[in-house]
Amino acid sequence: MKLHYQRGFSLIELLLIIAIVGILAGIVLASVTKARERAQIAKVVLEVKEISKIIAKYYADTGTYPATCRDVCTILTDPFVADLGVAGWEGPYGSLYNNAHSWGGHFGIDDGYDIDGDGINDSIIVLNDDRPGLGDSDNGGRIPRDVLLAIDKILDDGDLTTGNMRGDGSWPTAGGEGVIKIST
């Protein structure tokens, strides 16, 4: 009597292999997503530090903090690019206009907030939730709260309600934004 051997896999074996591959793909995808988010956070931290250096150079040259360039910052209103008549200006220093962060909003600077409660408005770097050039009601570049917390842990005290960085519903911003007090 001849025995016949069948080649191939049974349906159960195929389903098991597909399930294992699916689980492994999910694990890899989660790791890649976390690594991507960490890279985005690191990029924003580096950009904030670079803007801080530019502000320090501007302050050293002029003795003042730069003018507000926040909601609709253009090449003509960017104090780092355009000589806005400030005595001692030796720019260009860099650029803010059209500078989007990893979540699509833009970087800006402002001098209209009293972060530390001392009655004096502080100059701040803004991680705005509005996309570059679209005004102050776009909200297309909202930064997730956990990301703002991660940025705050690196730059400040890890608490968005205290210190030199505030954000995500805490005074003075609405959710999805962060502000960082400039100190030279």
C-alpha positions in Angstrom: 0.0 0.0 0.0 1.3 3.4 -1.0 1.1 6.3 1.4 0.3 9.7 -0.1 1.8 12.7 1.5 0.1 16.0 1.1 2.2 19.1 0.8 1.2 22.5 2.2 -0.3 23.9 5.3 -3.6 23.3 6.9 -6.1 26.1 7.3 -5.4 26.2 11.1 -1.6 26.4 10.5 -2.1 29.3 8.0 -4.3 31.2 10.4 -1.8 30.7 13.2 1.0 32.1 11.1 -1.1 35.1 10.0 -2.0 35.8 13.7 1.7 35.6 14.7 2.8 37.9 11.9 -0.1 40.4 12.8 1.0 40.5 16.4 4.7 41.1 15.5 3.6 43.8 13.0 1.6 45.5 15.8 4.6 45.4 18.1 6.9 46.9 15.5 4.4 49.6 14.5 4.0 50.6 18.1 7.7 50.9 18.6 8.2 52.9 15.4 5.3 55.3 16.4 6.9 55.8 19.9 10.4 56.4 18.3 8.8 58.9 15.8 7.2 60.8 18.6 10.4 60.9 20.6 12.2 62.3 17.5 9.5 64.9 17.0 9.8 66.0 20.7 13.6 66.2 20.4 13.3 68.3 17.2 11.0 70.8 18.9 13.3 71.0 21.9 16.2 71.8 19.7 14.2 74.4 17.7 13.2 76.1 21.0 16.8 76.1 22.1 17.9 77.6 18.8 15.2 80.3 19.0 16.4 81.1 22.5 19.9 81.5 21.2 18.7 83.8 18.5 16.7 85.9 21.0 19.8 86.1 23.2 21.9 87.4 20.3 19.1 89.9 19.4 18.9 91.0 23.1 22.7 91.4 23.3 22.7 93.6 20.2 19.6 95.7 20.9 19.1 95.6 24.7 15.5 94.7 24.1 13.5 91.5 23.4 12.1 91.2 19.9 8.7 92.4 18.9 5.7 90.1 18.8 5.7 87.8 15.8 3.0 85.2 16.6 -0.2 84.7 14.8 0.6 86.1 11.3 4.3 86.3 11.2 5.7 87.3 7.8 9.1 88.1 6.3 8.2 91.8 6.8 7.2 91.4 10.5 9.7 88.8 11.6 12.1 90.8 13.9 14.9 88.3 13.3 14.8 88.9 9.5 13.5 92.4 9.0 15.1 95.5 10.5 12.1 97.0 12.2 14.0 100.2 13.2 15.3 98.8 16.5 18.5 100.5 17.6 21.5 98.1 17.5 19.8 95.5 15.2 22.6 93.6 13.5 20.5 90.9 11.8 19.3 88.8 10.2 19.6 86.4 13.1 17.4 83.6 11.8 13.8 83.2 11.0 10.4 82.6 12.6 8.0 83.1 9.8 6.8 79.9 8.1 8.6 77.8 10.8 6.2 75.0 11.6 6.7 72.5 14.4 6.2 68.7 14.1 2.5 68.9 14.7 1.8 71.5 12.0 1.5 74.6 14.1 4.1 77.4 14.1 6.7 78.9 16.4 6.2 82.5 17.5 7.3 85.0 20.1 5.1 87.3 22.1 5.5 89.8 24.9 2.0 90.1 26.2 1.8 87.5 29.1 2.8 87.6 32.7 3.7 83.9 33.3 5.4 84.3 36.7 2.7 86.6 38.2 5.0 89.4 39.0 2.9 92.0 37.3 5.4 92.4 34.4 4.7 91.0 31.0 7.2 88.3 30.0 8.6 87.6 26.6 7.7 84.1 25.5 8.3 81.5 22.8 5.0 80.2 21.6 4.4 76.6 20.3 1.3 77.7 18.5 -1.5 75.4 17.5 -2.3 77.5 14.4 -0.6 76.6 11.1 1.8 79.2 9.7 0.1 82.2 8.0 -3.4 81.2 8.9 -4.2 83.5 11.8 -5.1 82.8 15.4 -8.2 80.6 15.0 -6.9 77.8 12.7 -6.0 75.2 15.4 -4.8 72.8 12.8 -1.5 72.1 14.5 -2.6 71.1 18.0 0.1 69.5 20.2 -1.1 66.5 22.3 -1.0 67.1 26.0 1.4 64.2 26.6 3.8 65.7 24.1 3.6 69.1 25.8 4.4 67.4 29.1 7.4 65.6 27.6 8.7 68.9 26.2 8.2 70.5 29.6 10.1 67.7 31.3 13.1 68.4 29.1 12.9 72.2 29.1 11.5 73.0 32.5 9.9 71.3 35.5 7.6 68.7 34.0 4.5 70.5 35.2 2.5 72.6 32.7 0.9 74.7 35.5 4.2 75.9 37.1 7.6 77.1 36.0 8.7 78.8 32.8 6.6 76.6 30.4 2.8 76.6 30.5 0.3 75.0 28.2 -2.7 72.8 27.3 -5.5 74.6 29.0 -3.3 76.0 31.8 -3.0 79.7 31.8 -2.6 81.5 29.4 -3.3 79.3 26.5 -6.0 77.1 25.2 -5.4 73.4 24.7 -2.9 72.3 22.1 -0.4 75.2 22.7 2.6 75.8 24.9 4.4 78.9 25.9 7.9 79.2 27.3 9.3 82.2 29.2 12.4 83.6 27.6 15.3 84.1 30.0 18.7 85.4 29.0 
